[in-house]
Amino acid sequence: MEDMTLGSPWKLIVRFTIPLLMGNIFQQLYSLMDTIIIGRSLGMNALGAIGAVGSLTFFVQGFVLGIASGLSLILAQRFGAKNEERIRSSYIASLWISMGMVLLLTIISILFSDLLLRMMNIPDELFHDSKAYFITAMFGLSALLFFNLMCNVLRSKGDTKHLLVFTVFSQLLNIVFDFIFIIVLDFGVSGVAFATILSQLIVGVFCQNYVIKKVPIFKLGRKDLRADKREVRLHLDISLPMGFQSSIIAVGSIILQYKLNGLGSAAVEGHAIGGRVENMLTMPMVTFGVATATFAAQNYGAGDLSRIWRGVKASLIISLSYGLVVGLLLFFYGSDLAQWLFGAESGETIAFVDRYFKWTTLFYMVLSVVFVVRYCLQGMGKAVAPTIGGFMEMGMRSLVPLFFTGIFGFRAIVISHPLSWMGTAIVLVVALYLVKKGDRTTKWKRFLTS
C-alpha cells in the first residue's frame, strides 16, 4: 500500500501518478491502434457509427464507472484510517452493489435498444453498425464493472505499480483481439466491443487473484458474502451520486449527439475523430484528478485536511501546465494529426475536425481544473457540488445545441463543450473554497459542501 498520509504531497502525487500516466499512455496507444484499425479496415462510416451511438453508450457505461469510482473512494478512506474490518465490509458491499447494478442496467439497455437508438436520430447509413456496437457493449457491462472494481481496489490502496501492469496487459490483449475479431474473423464493429469485453474479463480475473493474494482480508468464503444493509446503504449514498453525475453529463451528450446526427455523416465523423484524439491527449488530466482523489480520500480518512489542500495545489500546477501545452498543440496541428492517424480522405470531414479543435483546445486549462477539483471533492465524500456541476455540464451540452444548432450549425455543437467546462468549474471551485474555509454559515453553503 502507498500510504499517502505521510510524506511530501508533491512526491507522493507524482510517484502515484507516474504509473497511472504510463498506463494511460498504453491505453491511449491502444485507443490509437483501435481507431486506426477501425478507420483503415472498416472505413470512416464505422468510426461514425460508433461515434453516433457513443454518447448513449457512455450514458450507461459512465453510470457503471461512476458507481465503481464511488465505491473505491470509500475503500480509500478506510485504507487511510487503517481499519481492516471496515475495509473488508466495504469490499463485500461493493460486490453486492456491483452485481445488482450490472444485472439491472444490462436488461434495461438491451430491451429498449431499438427505442433508444431511434431517439438518437442516427443517419440511416450508420444505424445498423451503431445498433450492433451498442448491444455488444451492453452485454459486456459485467466485464467492464468487474475489471474497474478490481483496478480501483489497487488504486484505493495506492498500488499503482501493479495497476500499471494489469492496465498494460489489458490493452495489449485488446489490440490482439482487435486484429482477431475485426480483421481475421470479420465481426465488424461488434468485434470492437467484443475485443474490449474479453480483454477486461481476462485481466479482471488475474487482478482479482493478485488482490486476494496480497490482501488476505479480501479472500471471502460463503459465510462472508452476507450483505450488511447499513454498509450497502452507506456505499450507495456515495456511489449513486457519482454514477448519476456521469449519467447526467451523458444526457447532455445524448442531446448534443441528436442534433449533431442531424447535420449529416461528415459532421458526425469529424466530431467522432476530433473527440477520439481529444480523449487520447487529455486522459492525463483525468489521471491527475484520480491521483488527487486517492490522496484526498486517504488523508480525509486520517483526518488531516491541511495535507489535502497542499495536494490539490500540486495537482493543479501539474495539470494546468499539461493542459496549456496539449491545447496549443491540437489548436495548430490537430486536424493534421487526425488526418495522418486515421487516413481520412474527405476534405469535408477534415474541415469539421479542424473546427472542433479551434473551438475547444483553448479551454483545456479550464478542463484540467474541473478534473482536479471534482475528484478532490469526491475523495472527501462531498457529492453535492460534483452532482450540481454535472447538471451544469448537462445543461450547456443540451441547451446550446438545441437552441443554436439551427443558427450556427456545427459551431454550436463544439462551443457547448468549453461552455460546459466553464460552468462546471465555477460550481466546483466555489464548493472547494467553502470546504477549505469551513464556511457553512448559510443553508446553501451547507448544501453545496455536503
Number of C-alpha atoms within 10 A of each C-alpha: 13 19 16 24 22 10 10 12 22 16 13 19 21 17 16 25 23 18 20 26 20 17 24 23 17 19 20 21 16 21 20 18 17 17 21 18 19 24 20 15 15 16 15 24 19 22 26 29 27 27 24 31 26 19 24 24 20 19 21 22 24 22 25 28 22 22 29 29 26 25 30 31 28 29 29 30 27 24 25 25 19 15 11 14 10 16 19 20 20 22 20 21 23 25 17 15 20 19 13 10 16 22 13 10 19 18 12 11 20 16 12 10 16 12 10 15 18 13 12 22 18 26 19 10 12 21 19 13 21 26 23 18 23 23 19 18 24 23 20 20 21 20 22 24 24 23 26 20 26 23 25 23 23 25 25 29 22 25 19 26 20 18 21 21 14 20 26 20 17 23 23 17 19 26 21 12 21 25 18 15 19 22 16 10 11 14 16 18 24 21 23 25 24 22 20 21 23 18 22 26 19 15 23 24 15 13 25 19 15 14 19 13 12 11 15 10 15 19 14 13 8 6 6 12 13 12 15 13 10 10 17 18 13 14 22 19 15 21 29 20 22 28 24 21 26 26 26 25 27 27 23 27 27 25 24 27 27 23 26 26 23 16 16 12 22 21 23 30 27 28 27 23 29 23 15 18 22 20 15 17 17 19 16 24 26 21 23 27 27 25 30 31 31 30 32 32 33 30 27 23 21 17 15 13 15 11 19 25 16 13 24 25 15 18 28 22 12 15 26 18 12 18 24 17 13 18 22 16 14 24 18 14 12 25 25 13 15 20 17 12 17 20 14 19 11 12 11 13 21 24 14 24 27 21 20 29 25 20 18 20 24 18 17 24 21 22 25 28 26 27 24 27 23 28 28 29 25 28 31 24 22 22 23 20 23 28 25 17 25 28 23 24 28 27 21 25 30 25 16 21 28 17 12 16 19 12 10 11 16 21 17 23 24 23 19 25 22 21 20 24 25 19 19 27 24 15 20 29 17 15 26 20 12 17 20 14 9 12 13 15 9 8 8 10 16 15 13 22 24 16
